[in-house]
Amino acid sequence: MQDCILMKPDASFAEEIQLFRMEMLLAESSMDGTGQLRHMHDSSEWLAFNQRFENEETVPDHFVPAEQFIYVRLEDQTIVGMIQIRHRLNTLLQNYGGHIGYSIRPSERKKGYARQMLRDCLKICKEANLQQVLITCREDNEASRRVILANGGEYENTVYAESKDLIIERYWISL
């Protein structure tokens, strides 16, 4: 694994954001922690959308404030992953989604990036005065489970998300 940095996305990464998006779509990946990237063909639209979520006054109804980050490999400025922090939970997030969602681009998986990206993100959560964070994963996502456990995740329970027909495992990480 090469050195990476967790940073807020900006227009200088517009092309790389689209490359990440296309790779995720072609692999039929879930794109957790990418906000509405799946549905946005234009990077500037996605960047503006993310900015709305950073402010309590501009976040759309039924959503919570969130910060979007990209995980950039320093050597070549490739986005290897994306991660989103939700600073509080609504009912849906409390039951199924959690404080943090993340994805690693398919060509960069199994290299340790997810573990380190989550570790770096937890530092930001602590700086934001979160005492603990809820992270969830699909029951069949062994890789994500290992990432959560490696970062101190403590299993709470398993729930069924009827609207998505998914079985979700819930973990808490104390900061």
Salt bridges, closest charged atoms under 4 A:
GLU16 OE2 - ARG105 NH1 2.58
GLU23 OE1 - ARG105 NE 2.85
GLU54 OE1 - LYS8 NZ 3.26
GLU56 OE2 - ARG88 NH2 2.65
GLU67 OE2 - LYS8 NZ 2.80
GLU67 OE1 - HIS87 NE2 2.66
ASP76 OD1 - ARG73 NE 3.03
GLU108 OE1 - ARG73 NH1 2.92
GLU108 OE1 - LYS111 NZ 2.98
ASP120 OD1 - LYS123 NZ 3.82
ASP140 OD2 - ARG138 NH2 3.00
GLU142 OE1 - ARG145 NH1 2.21
GLU142 OE2 - ARG146 NH1 3.85
GLU156 OE1 - ARG170 NH1 2.15
GLU169 OE1 - ARG145 NE 2.86
